[in-house]
Amino acid sequence: MTDAISSILSQIRAHEMRIRDVGADVGAGNAIGTAIDGAGNTAAAGKSGFQQTLSNALDGVSKTQQTANDLQTAFEMGDPRADLARVMVAMQQSQVAFRATVEVRNRLVQAYQDVMNMPI
């Protein structure tokens, strides 16, 4: 069970790295680039191992969703830097990140239930 969770967490980390790469491509000079650039920064130094990893993953998913929303809004407003392809890719990345987060949550709940149902 822990191998599956480790696998999902490594996939989330890989997705986080791809988000950082996309942010570097957009550029830090505009609001869209600033939103993308911040998509994986670690903030809390006091948290430990799993808690920090999970918190960073959730923050990354939240920022990915916000980035997709910002790009969508910019595209709707006619910003030439927000082309349709970039908006669609951001929306798909947001959707994949959210689905991965839901899957991790489901597996954690299942693991908790398995532990709670173990005979003493």
Phi, psi and omega in degrees: 000319182291332176295322179294317179294319178298321179296315179296317180296322178293326176293322178295318178297319178297320178296320178299320178294321178296322178297318178298320179295319178297319179298324179292328179290325184289319180108147186268358186280343182244171184294325180294313179296322179296320179294321181286321182300329183275014190280018177195017183288140176270137185242322189265116179272341184277349182277155182249155175014261187297317181299317180293318179298315180295318179297316178297320179295316179295320176297318178298318178295316179299315180292326176296318177295320179294320179298315179299319178296317179297317179296319179298315179296317179297320178296317180295330180276354176091018178295122182292341179282345180255083179280165185299320181298316180295321179295315181295320178296317179297320179295320179292320177298319178298317181294317179295318179297319179293317178298320178296321179295318178296320179295318177298316178301314180299319180290324176294318178296318178297318178296319178297316179295322177298318179294317181293332180271000179291139175289147182276000000 
